[in-house]
Amino acid sequence: MTIKPIYSKEWIFLKKAHKKLLSSLFYFRKTNDLFEQILFALNDDLSEQATAFRFLRNEPLRAPELEMLAPVIIKNLLNKIVII
């Protein structure tokens, strides 16, 4: 007889939240305005930019998408550089 592990409520909440996140990402990828939303986020505050970059890190991008995103990403990076 094996003993079934008993997970904490925090672990259970984490697993449920992760499942919801994965589901949301799946449906977000299927939206018509995916890259428009990413462009909005890249032009917003640091929190929104970080979320957009995390999303982009895991997304395979095609050439037309890169052409749209590259100038915005470069502009954001150049704005962050501190010249001494």
All heavy atoms as an XYZ file, in Angstrom:
703
protein
N       0.843     -1.183      0.000
C       0.000      0.000      0.000
C       0.887      1.245      0.000
O       1.820      1.346      0.779
C      -0.883     -0.025      1.238
C      -1.792      1.125      1.343
S      -2.906      0.849      2.739
C      -3.411      2.484      3.009
N       0.591      2.161     -0.903
C       1.363      3.399     -0.953
C       0.558      4.519     -0.309
O      -0.670      4.522     -0.316
C       1.709      3.787     -2.394
O       0.499      3.965     -3.112
C       2.552      2.720     -3.065
N       1.307      5.472      0.219
C       0.663      6.627      0.846
C       0.627      7.758     -0.171
O       1.652      8.120     -0.738
C       1.435      7.060      2.104
C       1.436      5.911      3.115
C       0.840      8.326      2.692
C       2.320      6.170      4.314
N      -0.546      8.290     -0.401
C      -0.708      9.398     -1.329
C      -0.164     10.660     -0.663
O      -0.487     10.948      0.491
C      -2.185      9.571     -1.678
C      -2.428     10.588     -2.743
C      -3.889     10.636     -3.140
C      -4.088     11.696     -4.195
N      -5.456     11.803     -4.629
N       0.668     11.445     -1.403
C       1.210     12.660     -0.798
C       0.108     13.694     -0.534
O      -0.866     13.778     -1.274
C       2.195     13.172     -1.839
C       1.833     12.496     -3.107
C       1.112     11.234     -2.756
N       0.295     14.432      0.513
C      -0.652     15.497      0.868
C       0.037     16.827      0.598
O       1.015     17.179      1.261
C      -1.075     15.400      2.346
C      -1.740     14.052      2.599
C      -1.995     16.556      2.708
C      -2.018     13.764      4.054
N      -0.464     17.539     -0.412
C       0.134     18.820     -0.788
C      -0.482     19.960      0.015
O      -1.658     19.919      0.378
C      -0.054     19.081     -2.283
C       0.707     18.108     -3.143
C       0.042     17.109     -3.839
C       2.087     18.172     -3.250
C       0.742     16.205     -4.632
C       2.789     17.282     -4.036
C       2.116     16.307     -4.720
O       2.806     15.417     -5.497
N       0.321     20.993      0.230
C      -0.182     22.159      0.963
C      -1.169     22.919      0.090
O      -1.185     22.787     -1.135
C       0.982     23.079      1.351
O       1.523     23.689      0.187
N      -1.962     23.766      0.732
C      -2.941     24.545     -0.029
C      -2.230     25.522     -0.954
O      -2.707     25.818     -2.042
C      -3.906     25.275      0.910
C      -3.269     26.316      1.774
C      -4.285     26.988      2.666
C      -3.568     27.995      3.555
N      -4.438     28.634      4.487
N      -1.036     25.999     -0.560
C      -0.281     26.909     -1.417
C       0.141     26.200     -2.712
O       0.078     26.777     -3.793
C       0.960     27.449     -0.686
C       0.646     28.381      0.454
C       0.278     27.671      1.755
O       0.436     26.437      1.834
O      -0.163     28.356      2.683
N       0.575     24.938     -2.572
C       0.965     24.163     -3.745
C      -0.224     23.957     -4.679
O      -0.118     24.118     -5.892
C       1.540     22.814     -3.310
C       1.918     21.954     -4.467
C       1.184     20.959     -5.030
C       3.113     22.032     -5.247
N       1.838     20.385     -6.093
C       3.040     21.042     -6.243
C       4.241     22.844     -5.197
C       4.041     20.842     -7.182
C       5.250     22.630     -6.127
C       5.140     21.643     -7.097
N      -1.354     23.637     -4.111
C      -2.571     23.415     -4.904
C      -2.993     24.696     -5.607
O      -3.330     24.679     -6.797
C      -3.699     22.850     -4.011
C      -3.300     21.446     -3.531
C      -5.023     22.810     -4.756
C      -4.169     20.900     -2.416
N      -2.956     25.840     -4.899
C      -3.297     27.128     -5.517
C      -2.322     27.461     -6.635
O      -2.714     27.967     -7.689
C      -3.297     28.254     -4.483
C      -4.424     28.182     -3.494
C      -4.260     28.643     -2.204
C      -5.667     27.666     -3.844
C      -5.295     28.583     -1.284
C      -6.708     27.598     -2.930
C      -6.520     28.059     -1.645
N      -1.039     27.173     -6.422
C      -0.024     27.430     -7.432
C      -0.289     26.604     -8.687
O      -0.215     27.113     -9.812
C       1.372     27.124     -6.881
C       2.528     27.282     -7.849
C       2.694     28.746     -8.235
C       3.798     26.751     -7.235
N      -0.587     25.335     -8.520
C      -0.873     24.475     -9.663
C      -2.105     24.952    -10.441
O      -2.108     24.961    -11.666
C      -1.080     23.024     -9.193
C       0.146     22.364     -8.627
C       1.163     22.046     -9.684
C       0.674     20.881    -10.488
N       1.538     20.444    -11.535
N      -3.151     25.373     -9.716
C      -4.352     25.878    -10.385
C      -4.053     27.167    -11.140
O      -4.511     27.353    -12.272
C      -5.464     26.121     -9.356
C      -6.090     24.849     -8.831
C      -7.171     25.156     -7.817
C      -7.763     23.881     -7.243
N      -8.779     24.155     -6.218
N      -3.288     28.061    -10.521
C      -2.931     29.327    -11.170
C      -2.076     29.075    -12.412
O      -2.265     29.721    -13.448
C      -2.193     30.242    -10.189
N      -1.154     28.128    -12.313
C      -0.302     27.806    -13.456
C      -1.134     27.250    -14.608
O      -0.924     27.606    -15.778
C       0.772     26.797    -13.033
C       1.785     26.554    -14.097
N       1.837     25.378    -14.790
C       2.769     27.341    -14.596
C       2.809     25.451    -15.679
N       3.392     26.626    -15.575
N      -2.094     26.419    -14.287
C      -2.978     25.862    -15.319
C      -3.779     26.980    -15.994
O      -3.919     26.999    -17.224
C      -3.921     24.828    -14.693
C      -4.773     24.106    -15.688
C      -5.604     23.036    -15.017
C      -6.487     22.322    -16.004
N      -7.300     21.284    -15.390
N      -4.272     27.929    -15.202
C      -5.014     29.061    -15.768
C      -4.105     29.923    -16.638
O      -4.518     30.421    -17.687
C      -5.628     29.905    -14.657
C      -6.828     29.270    -14.003
C      -7.410     30.176    -12.937
C      -8.584     29.533    -12.245
N      -9.155     30.408    -11.205
N      -2.862     30.125    -16.201
C      -1.904     30.912    -16.979
C      -1.643     30.252    -18.328
O      -1.670     30.912    -19.373
C      -0.591     31.088    -16.214
C       0.540     31.743    -17.005
C       0.177     33.178    -17.370
C       1.831     31.697    -16.221
N      -1.391     28.959    -18.323
C      -1.132     28.249    -19.577
C      -2.335     28.314    -20.511
O      -2.188     28.499    -21.722
C      -0.742     26.803    -19.300
C       0.601     26.604    -18.603
C       0.837     25.118    -18.326
C       1.732     27.192    -19.401
N      -3.519     28.201    -19.954
C      -4.736     28.302    -20.755
C      -4.871     29.708    -21.346
O      -5.174     29.874    -22.532
C      -5.950     27.970    -19.892
O      -7.128     28.160    -20.607
N      -4.608     30.712    -20.530
C      -4.689     32.103    -21.001
C      -3.671     32.363    -22.107
O      -3.984     33.021    -23.107
C      -4.448     33.073    -19.850
O      -5.459     32.962    -18.897
N      -2.453     31.866    -21.941
C      -1.429     32.044    -22.971
C      -1.840     31.376    -24.275
O      -1.643     31.937    -25.356
C      -0.089     31.480    -22.488
C       0.646     32.293    -21.438
C       1.849     31.513    -20.906
C       1.073     33.630    -21.983
N      -2.417     30.193    -24.174
C      -2.874     29.483    -25.365
C      -3.893     30.323    -26.134
O      -3.772     30.518    -27.345
C      -3.486     28.130    -24.965
C      -4.108     27.393    -26.113
C      -3.320     26.666    -26.985
C      -5.480     27.432    -26.311
C      -3.895     25.974    -28.059
C      -6.063     26.750    -27.365
C      -5.264     26.027    -28.245
N      -4.891     30.841    -25.437
C      -5.926     31.624    -26.111
C      -5.404     32.992    -26.551
O      -5.831     33.525    -27.578
C      -7.163     31.758    -25.218
C      -7.911     30.449    -25.137
C      -7.933     29.712    -23.965
C      -8.563     29.930    -26.246
C      -8.596     28.487    -23.896
C      -9.228     28.710    -26.185
C      -9.234     28.000    -25.009
O      -9.885     26.792    -24.950
N      -4.476     33.568    -25.802
C      -3.892     34.856    -26.189
C      -3.141     34.719    -27.508
O      -3.212     35.587    -28.369
C      -2.956     35.367    -25.087
C      -2.302     36.672    -25.410
C      -3.050     37.808    -25.681
C      -0.923     36.781    -25.438
C      -2.443     39.015    -25.976
C      -0.298     37.981    -25.727
C      -1.067     39.100    -26.001
N      -2.427     33.614    -27.679
C      -1.688     33.389    -28.924
C      -2.620     33.304    -30.131
O      -2.203     33.537    -31.252
C      -0.881     32.096    -28.825
C       0.315     32.208    -27.952
C       1.102     30.901    -27.923
N       2.202     30.981    -27.007
C       2.236     30.417    -25.814
N       1.213     29.694    -25.398
N       3.282     30.567    -25.030
N      -3.867     32.969    -29.924
C      -4.820     32.804    -31.011
C      -5.602     34.081    -31.334
O      -6.393     34.091    -32.266
C      -5.787     31.676    -30.673
C      -5.081     30.349    -30.466
C      -5.913     29.218    -30.952
C      -5.184     27.924    -30.854
N      -4.253     27.684    -31.934
N      -5.376     35.157    -30.568
C      -6.121     36.386    -30.819
C      -5.621     37.081    -32.071
O      -4.481     36.897    -32.504
C      -6.012     37.362    -29.629
O      -4.643     37.720    -29.450
C      -6.576     36.759    -28.365
N      -6.475     37.887    -32.658
C      -6.120     38.628    -33.867
C      -5.171     39.788    -33.596
O      -4.438     40.196    -34.480
C      -7.378     39.156    -34.563
C      -8.228     38.044    -35.121
O      -7.726     36.975    -35.444
N      -9.517     38.274    -35.235
N      -5.217     40.332    -32.395
C      -4.408     41.516    -32.096
C      -3.230     41.202    -31.172
O      -2.776     42.049    -30.419
C      -5.274     42.615    -31.498
C      -5.891     42.239    -30.167
O      -5.910     41.045    -29.835
O      -6.341     43.150    -29.464
N      -2.700     39.994    -31.286
C      -1.602     39.553    -30.431
C      -0.439     40.537    -30.456
O      -0.006     41.031    -29.416
C      -1.129     38.166    -30.881
C       0.157     37.656    -30.260
C      -0.097     37.241    -28.828
C       0.700     36.492    -31.060
N       0.065     40.859    -31.630
C       1.234     41.717    -31.692
C       0.910     43.178    -31.413
O       1.754     43.922    -30.938
C       1.979     41.518    -33.012
C       2.710     40.210    -33.001
C       2.154     39.091    -33.560
C       3.922     40.088    -32.358
C       2.796     37.878    -33.498
C       4.584     38.883    -32.289
C       4.017     37.770    -32.859
N      -0.306     43.572    -31.671
C      -0.726     44.923    -31.271
C      -0.683     45.043    -29.747
O      -0.198     46.040    -29.211
C      -2.135     45.197    -31.791
C      -2.635     46.587    -31.490
C      -4.015     46.810    -32.073
O      -4.200     46.524    -33.270
O      -4.896     47.256    -31.318
N      -1.150     44.026    -29.057
C      -1.112     44.022    -27.595
C       0.327     44.033    -27.080
O       0.654     44.717    -26.114
C      -1.860     42.810    -27.043
C      -3.343     42.843    -27.274
C      -3.995     44.016    -26.578
O      -3.787     44.233    -25.398
N      -4.763     44.782    -27.320
N       1.192     43.254    -27.731
C       2.593     43.229    -27.325
C       3.234     44.594    -27.557
O       3.989     45.091    -26.716
C       3.345     42.100    -28.064
C       2.844     40.747    -27.554
C       4.855     42.225    -27.862
C       3.364     39.559    -28.312
N       2.917     45.218    -28.689
C       3.452     46.563    -28.960
C       2.965     47.569    -27.924
O       3.731     48.423    -27.467
C       3.069     47.012    -30.368
C       3.821     46.337    -31.506
C       3.195     46.688    -32.844
C       5.291     46.721    -31.482
N       1.703     47.490    -27.542
C       1.192     48.365    -26.480
C       1.994     48.168    -25.200
O       2.400     49.126    -24.550
C      -0.286     48.079    -26.178
C      -1.257     48.579    -27.211
C      -2.468     47.930    -27.387
C      -0.986     49.680    -27.995
C      -3.380     48.375    -28.321
C      -1.892     50.131    -28.943
C      -3.083     49.478    -29.103
N       2.206     46.912    -24.841
C       2.925     46.603    -23.601
C       4.368     47.081    -23.656
O       4.898     47.595    -22.663
C       2.879     45.098    -23.328
N       5.010     46.934    -24.818
C       6.403     47.387    -24.948
C       6.531     48.898    -24.861
O       7.592     49.412    -24.541
C       6.998     46.875    -26.264
C       7.270     45.381    -26.324
C       7.681     44.977    -27.727
C       8.327     44.975    -25.305
N       5.455     49.615    -25.141
C       5.473     51.071    -25.058
C       4.907     51.588    -23.739
O       4.735     52.790    -23.570
C       4.702     51.676    -26.228
C       5.466     51.563    -27.518
O       6.627     51.943    -27.593
N       4.837     51.008    -28.535
N       4.640     50.684    -22.810
C       4.046     51.055    -21.525
C       5.129     51.068    -20.443
O       6.315     51.169    -20.737
C       2.926     50.064    -21.188
C       1.879     50.653    -20.251
O       2.153     51.681    -19.614
O       0.797     50.054    -20.145
N       4.721     50.938    -19.201
C       5.683     50.993    -18.086
C       6.523     49.717    -18.007
O       6.320     48.761    -18.749
C       4.967     51.269    -16.760
C       3.988     50.175    -16.371
O       4.116     49.044    -16.864
O       3.101     50.454    -15.554
N       7.489     49.712    -17.095
C       8.443     48.607    -16.992
C       7.774     47.268    -16.696
O       8.202     46.227    -17.197
C       9.493     48.910    -15.920
C      10.504     49.993    -16.278
C      11.430     50.254    -15.103
C      11.292     49.612    -17.499
N       6.734     47.282    -15.896
C       6.037     46.044    -15.558
C       5.420     45.409    -16.804
O       5.536     44.200    -17.030
C       4.959     46.322    -14.515
O       4.168     45.189    -14.309
N       4.764     46.227    -17.607
C       4.149     45.722    -18.836
C       5.217     45.265    -19.826
O       5.061     44.241    -20.495
C       3.253     46.786    -19.471
C       2.056     47.173    -18.630
C       1.111     46.014    -18.390
O       0.975     45.128    -19.250
O       0.483     45.988    -17.324
N       6.314     46.021    -19.911
C       7.405     45.631    -20.803
C       7.982     44.283    -20.387
O       8.255     43.430    -21.236
C       8.506     46.690    -20.791
C       8.115     47.973    -21.472
C       9.178     49.040    -21.327
O      10.303     48.771    -20.924
N       8.809     50.275    -21.648
N       8.164     44.087    -19.095
C       8.717     42.818    -18.601
C       7.800     41.657    -18.960
O       8.273     40.589    -19.378
C       8.933     42.895    -17.094
N       6.504     41.858    -18.833
C       5.548     40.807    -19.200
C       5.642     40.496    -20.692
O       5.652     39.328    -21.092
C       4.119     41.230    -18.826
O       4.063     41.487    -17.425
C       3.103     40.156    -19.190
N       5.731     41.537    -21.507
C       5.843     41.338    -22.959
C       7.125     40.593    -23.298
O       7.119     39.674    -24.123
C       5.802     42.687    -23.677
N       8.232     40.961    -22.664
C       9.500     40.284    -22.947
C       9.479     38.824    -22.499
O      10.038     37.959    -23.167
C      10.682     41.014    -22.311
C      11.095     42.242    -23.079
C      11.179     43.470    -22.462
C      11.403     42.168    -24.429
C      11.568     44.596    -23.162
C      11.790     43.281    -25.145
C      11.873     44.511    -24.510
N       8.820     38.537    -21.381
C       8.704     37.139    -20.947
C       7.899     36.339    -21.969
O       8.216     35.189    -22.272
C       8.062     37.051    -19.565
C       9.007     37.318    -18.431
C       8.430     36.922    -17.090
N       7.168     37.559    -16.793
C       7.031     38.762    -16.218
N       8.093     39.447    -15.872
N       5.842     39.256    -15.970
N       6.847     36.950    -22.479
C       6.035     36.278    -23.497
C       6.858     36.054    -24.765
O       6.875     34.956    -25.324
C       4.789     37.109    -23.811
C       3.874     36.460    -24.797
C       3.000     35.461    -24.404
C       3.890     36.843    -26.120
C       2.162     34.850    -25.322
C       3.059     36.235    -27.049
C       2.189     35.238    -26.645
N       7.569     37.087    -25.210
C       8.350     36.993    -26.441
C       9.508     36.010    -26.330
O       9.909     35.402    -27.320
C       8.882     38.371    -26.840
C       7.837     39.357    -27.341
C       8.441     40.738    -27.499
C       7.231     38.873    -28.645
N      10.045     35.867    -25.135
C      11.171     34.958    -24.924
C      10.811     33.536    -25.353
O      11.655     32.805    -25.870
C      11.563     34.975    -23.444
C      12.648     33.992    -23.079
C      12.897     33.984    -21.601
N      11.685     33.596    -20.899
C      11.422     33.889    -19.636
N      12.273     34.587    -18.924
N      10.300     33.501    -19.072
N       9.575     33.151    -25.181
C       9.146     31.783    -25.456
C       8.414     31.626    -26.785
O       7.951     30.532    -27.093
C       8.246     31.289    -24.322
C       8.962     31.286    -23.005
O      10.132     30.948    -22.924
N       8.268     31.699    -21.960
N       8.291     32.712    -27.528
C       7.534     32.660    -28.774
C       8.449     32.587    -29.988
O       9.359     33.401    -30.114
C       6.666     33.923    -28.922
C       5.442     33.913    -28.075
C       4.549     32.734    -28.359
O       4.104     32.573    -29.497
O       4.301     31.969    -27.425
N       8.206     31.633    -30.873
C       8.946     31.654    -32.138
C       8.355     32.748    -33.028
O       7.153     32.770    -33.284
C       8.674     30.265    -32.724
C       7.405     29.822    -32.087
C       7.320     30.507    -30.750
N       9.189     33.673    -33.448
C       8.704     34.806    -34.236
C       9.083     34.631    -35.702
O      10.153     34.133    -36.023
C       9.291     36.110    -33.708
C       8.928     36.454    -32.272
C       9.675     37.700    -31.839
C       7.441     36.655    -32.129
N       8.190     35.064    -36.563
C       8.449     35.059    -37.997
C       9.039     36.404    -38.397
O       8.958     37.382    -37.654
C       7.159     34.785    -38.752
C       6.616     33.378    -38.473
C       5.296     33.198    -39.127
N       4.353     34.101    -38.451
C       3.081     33.848    -38.232
N       2.565     32.751    -38.657
N       2.315     34.701    -37.614
N       9.619     36.464    -39.584
C      10.299     37.669    -40.066
C       9.398     38.914    -40.034
O       9.829     39.971    -39.555
C      10.874     37.438    -41.453
N       8.157     38.844    -40.520
C       7.321     40.058    -40.486
C       7.051     40.544    -39.046
O       6.993     41.750    -38.793
C       6.009     39.626    -41.148
C       6.326     38.392    -41.911
C       7.484     37.745    -41.216
N       6.903     39.598    -38.136
C       6.669     39.966    -36.734
C       7.911     40.621    -36.146
O       7.832     41.599    -35.410
C       6.273     38.729    -35.934
C       4.968     38.129    -36.408
C       4.766     36.702    -35.968
O       5.745     36.034    -35.582
O       3.617     36.237    -36.024
N       9.081     40.061    -36.471
C      10.334     40.649    -35.987
C      10.536     42.055    -36.536
O      11.025     42.936    -35.834
C      11.520     39.767    -36.374
C      11.733     38.536    -35.529
C      12.839     37.676    -36.118
C      12.052     38.917    -34.103
N      10.151     42.257    -37.796
C      10.275     43.591    -38.396
C       9.436     44.616    -37.644
O       9.831     45.769    -37.509
C       9.863     43.559    -39.864
C      10.889     42.940    -40.771
C      10.453     42.964    -42.222
O       9.816     43.945    -42.651
O      10.749     41.986    -42.919
N       8.266     44.196    -37.165
C       7.407     45.109    -36.406
C       7.950     45.361    -35.003
O       7.891     46.476    -34.503
C       5.984     44.541    -36.281
C       5.191     44.585    -37.535
S       3.448     44.078    -37.355
C       3.354     43.138    -35.884
N       8.454     44.322    -34.364
C       8.861     44.426    -32.967
C      10.269     44.966    -32.761
O      10.529     45.644    -31.764
C       8.747     43.064    -32.293
C       7.340     42.505    -32.149
C       7.392     41.086    -31.625
C       6.512     43.376    -31.233
N      11.177     44.688    -33.685
C      12.580     45.061    -33.494
C      12.786     46.554    -33.234
O      13.497     46.909    -32.285
C      13.414     44.591    -34.675
N      12.193     47.462    -34.007
C      12.425     48.889    -33.738
C      11.944     49.319    -32.350
O      12.602     50.119    -31.682
C      11.636     49.612    -34.829
C      11.419     48.600    -35.898
C      11.398     47.266    -35.216
N      10.832     48.780    -31.918
C      10.294     49.135    -30.601
C      11.204     48.604    -29.502
O      11.506     49.310    -28.533
C       8.862     48.586    -30.425
C       8.324     48.886    -29.041
C       7.944     49.158    -31.488
N      11.664     47.380    -29.654
C      12.550     46.784    -28.655
C      13.862     47.555    -28.586
O      14.345     47.884    -27.497
C      12.791     45.297    -28.974
C      11.492     44.508    -28.785
C      13.908     44.727    -28.114
C      11.548     43.088    -29.296
N      14.432     47.871    -29.745
C      15.695     48.620    -29.774
C      15.520     49.993    -29.152
O      16.356     50.456    -28.366
C      16.236     48.706    -31.217
C      16.664     47.312    -31.675
C      17.383     49.699    -31.309
C      16.962     47.203    -33.149
N      14.419     50.673    -29.478
C      14.159     51.998    -28.896
C      14.078     51.914    -27.374
O      14.667     52.731    -26.659
C      12.865     52.583    -29.450
C      12.538     53.975    -28.911
C      11.160     54.411    -29.338
C      10.192     53.720    -28.419
N       8.873     54.194    -28.335
N      13.368     50.909    -26.876
C      13.242     50.742    -25.428
C      14.592     50.476    -24.783
O      14.897     51.008    -23.719
C      12.274     49.612    -25.086
C      10.835     50.020    -25.287
O      10.509     51.196    -25.296
N       9.969     49.054    -25.469
N      15.395     49.642    -25.411
C      16.713     49.335    -24.859
C      17.611     50.568    -24.858
O      18.324     50.831    -23.894
C      17.374     48.201    -25.642
C      16.715     46.835    -25.488
C      17.361     45.828    -26.427
C      16.806     46.352    -24.058
N      17.569     51.342    -25.946
C      18.398     52.541    -26.005
C      17.950     53.583    -24.976
O      18.771     54.321    -24.448
C      18.363     53.138    -27.419
C      19.066     52.303    -28.487
C      18.864     52.920    -29.869
C      20.550     52.160    -28.170
N      16.663     53.648    -24.696
C      16.170     54.584    -23.687
C      16.617     54.193    -22.272
O      16.652     55.023    -21.373
C      14.655     54.680    -23.723
C      14.167     55.437    -24.935
O      14.894     56.239    -25.513
N      12.935     55.189    -25.324
N      16.959     52.926    -22.092
C      17.356     52.444    -20.769
C      18.849     52.617    -20.508
O      19.304     52.535    -19.389
C      17.008     50.952    -20.605
C      15.581     50.614    -20.892
C      14.667     50.988    -19.768
C      13.254     50.551    -20.016
N      12.505     51.337    -20.952
N      19.622     52.825    -21.578
C      21.076     52.954    -21.427
C      21.399     54.297    -20.774
O      20.923     55.345    -21.211
C      21.776     52.837    -22.790
C      21.576     51.444    -23.361
C      23.260     53.156    -22.649
C      22.128     51.253    -24.747
N      22.222     54.236    -19.759
C      22.663     55.454    -19.081
C      24.046     55.802    -19.596
O      24.979     55.008    -19.492
C      22.704     55.241    -17.543
C      23.216     56.492    -16.858
C      21.338     54.831    -17.036
N      24.140     56.966    -20.182
C      25.427     57.415    -20.712
C      26.144     58.219    -19.631
O      25.606     59.184    -19.101
C      25.237     58.256    -21.993
C      24.546     57.417    -23.044
C      26.589     58.784    -22.475
C      24.193     58.180    -24.291
N      27.362     57.793    -19.324
C      28.144     58.461    -18.262
C      29.159     59.377    -18.894
O      29.786     59.129    -19.842
C      28.850     57.435    -17.363
C      27.788     56.558    -16.717
C      29.718     58.124    -16.342
C      28.333     55.443    -15.864
